[in-house]
Structure formats: C-alpha cells, structure tokens
C-alpha cells in the first residue's frame, strides 16, 4: 500500500493506483493539460472513500510505499479507468497552439489598456 500526499492531505491507496496517478499526471503535463480522476483511498482509521484528484502540469503529488495494517482493496476499476484515460490521451492530437493574429486583442505585442496598470 502507498501513502499519497496531495493538497495537504494524506491518504492510503494501492501501490498500483499511486503509480498510475503519478504517471497520468506526468502524461498530462507533457501535453499541457489537466484532468480530474477519482481514486479509492483509505484513511488511517480504516474507512474508505473516493478521492477526486486534479492532476496536470502543476500537480504536487508525492507517494511512498508504507507498511500498514489497513486492508487492501479492489483497485481493478480504478486501474481500468487509468488505462482508458491514458488511451484517450494518446489518441488525441495536440497540435501547437496557433499564433495569435497580429494586432488582435490577445496579441501580447499590443499595448494593454491603461486601467490594467491599476490592478
């Protein structure tokens, strides 16, 4: 079992799920995307729950394998979800963003309105 550190919380999940979560976060970061995935977790008191995790380029997730008395749980559904999400990610084509049209409102070369200086 692995201990997952995410957003100030500590959760227990299967080692396979922890590895898939970190791998999926890295894959999303490579294509500058983010996503939400739900994983089963256990708490220190033995209760289980589903945890929604936002993963992507700026994810700060740490995992470590730990010895615990907590019972393992069936992680097959979560692992199947990761397989599906990875396949979807690999099948998408990520073309570089188009250059903005010169002179358009989102062209960084166009001076911004003066009122932005007051923010």
C-alpha positions in Angstrom: 0.0 0.0 0.0 1.2 3.5 -0.7 0.7 6.7 1.2 -0.4 9.6 -1.0 0.3 13.2 -0.1 -1.9 15.5 -2.0 -3.2 19.1 -1.3 -2.2 18.9 2.4 -3.9 15.6 2.9 -2.5 12.1 3.4 -4.4 9.1 2.0 -3.7 5.4 1.6 -4.2 3.7 -1.8 -2.9 0.7 -3.6 0.7 0.9 -4.9 -0.6 0.3 -8.4 -3.0 3.2 -8.2 -0.4 5.5 -6.8 2.0 4.7 -9.6 -0.8 5.2 -12.2 -1.8 8.5 -10.7 1.7 9.9 -10.8 2.2 8.6 -14.3 -1.0 10.1 -15.6 -0.1 13.5 -14.0 3.2 13.4 -15.9 1.5 12.4 -19.2 -1.0 15.3 -18.8 1.9 17.7 -18.0 3.6 16.7 -21.3 0.6 17.9 -23.3 -0.1 20.9 -21.0 -3.4 19.5 -19.9 -5.1 18.9 -16.6 -7.8 16.4 -15.6 -9.7 15.0 -12.7 -9.6 11.4 -11.7 -11.3 9.6 -8.8 -9.4 7.0 -6.9 -10.3 4.8 -3.9 -8.5 5.7 -0.7 -8.3 4.5 2.9 -8.0 6.7 5.9 -5.9 5.9 8.9 -9.0 4.7 10.8 -9.7 2.1 8.1 -12.6 3.8 6.4 -12.6 4.0 2.6 -13.7 6.7 0.3 -13.3 8.0 -3.2 -10.9 11.0 -3.7 -11.2 13.4 -6.6 -7.7 14.4 -7.7 -6.9 17.3 -10.0 -3.8 16.3 -11.9 -1.8 18.1 -14.5 1.3 20.3 -15.2 1.4 21.8 -11.7 0.3 18.7 -9.7 2.2 18.3 -6.4 1.7 14.6 -5.6 4.0 12.5 -3.6 3.7 8.8 -2.8 5.6 6.4 -0.7 5.3 2.7 0.0 4.4 2.0 3.6 3.7 -1.0 5.8 0.3 -0.8 7.3 -2.3 -2.9 8.9 -5.0 -1.4 6.7 -6.7 -3.9 4.5 -6.0 -3.8 0.7 -9.0 -3.1 -1.5 -10.0 -4.0 -5.1 -8.3 -1.5 -7.3 -9.3 -3.1 -10.7 -11.9 -0.5 -11.6 -9.5 2.5 -10.9 -6.8 0.8 -12.9 -9.2 0.2 -15.8 -10.1 3.9 -15.6 -6.4 4.9 -15.8 -6.0 2.6 -18.8 -8.9 4.3 -20.5 -7.7 7.8 -19.7 -4.2 7.1 -21.0 -5.6 5.7 -24.2 -7.8 8.8 -24.7 -4.7 11.0 -24.1 -2.6 9.1 -26.6 -5.3 9.2 -29.3 -5.7 13.0 -29.1 -3.6 15.0 -31.4 -2.0 18.0 -29.7 -1.0 20.5 -32.3 0.9 23.5 -31.2 -1.3 26.5 -30.5 -1.9 28.7 -33.4 -0.1 32.0 -33.3 -2.4 34.9 -32.4 -3.4 37.2 -35.2 -1.2 40.2 -35.3 -3.0 43.2 -33.7 -5.8 41.1 -32.1 -6.9 41.8 -28.6 -4.9 38.8 -27.3 -1.7 39.7 -29.2 0.9 40.3 -26.5 2.6 42.9 -28.7 -0.5 45.2 -28.5 -0.3 47.7 -25.6 -2.7 46.9 -22.9 -5.3 49.4 -21.7 -4.1 51.8 -19.1 -6.6 50.7 -16.5 -4.7 47.3 -16.2 -1.9 49.2 -14.6 -4.2 50.0 -11.6 -4.7 46.3 -10.8 
